[in-house]
Amino acid sequence: MSTLATQQQQLKQAIVEGLPPDPTLLRLAAERQPLLRIYQHAYAERLIGALRDNFGVLPSAMGDAAFDALACAYIAAHPSQQPSIRWFGDRLCEFMAAHDELVAHPAFTDLARMEWALRDAFDAADATPLAAAALATIAPDQWPALVFKPRPSVQLLTLHWAIEPVWRALKSFDPESGDEPELPEPAAHQHALLVWRVGLDTRWRALDDNAAALLRAMLRGATFEQLCALATLQVGEDRAAAIAVGALHG
């Protein structure tokens, strides 16, 4: 490794990992040590800021001190490996689930999952949805074998807490008001949350068990015939086809 490459590696380790630098790295001026600490501090602060941006209302829900403690622990465990800081935090949800000592309420983990899914949906590739008129042109004998592909932005989450009212309250709260947001206590409630994007608008909707089961089957590649069979078990044969088509429209 060249001298320059060695110095760059040592500088990275000093900033990212907090390791003491080789004395020769700072040999030109002893007073440079304080400046190194500035870089170390700026690195951590920039990543904490990225997590705040990437997880929307989560810092407000947890409180600044608790979120910063979580962020620092995450940065130490999972230094950024992404070329874009936008994707920093891709493992925060699983980190929160594994470190409940850093998370005062388990609903915060679901809130983080919802926020990350919304960010993913916003950045997903564009795709033209299938129009209802196009469905009308499909021959009846072709319907049973049809397999429908969701838009890239579509995500289906299984949540364990009713965090949507908290998310909605924090999104509508004006931080300039000087008041504290009134947050409802999240109730334990396992349910499915559908996240997707229309144009530049990200959207979400809680699904009932029947709709969630149909959508999960579609995401696994089920044919329309299989979707109808599942819907028949749910609502009966007379309504099965209509329910299956409705699930495809979201």
Beta strands, then each sheet from edge to edge (+ up, - down):
strand 1: 155-161
strand 2: 188-198
strand 3: 201-207
sheet 1: 1+ 2- 3+
end
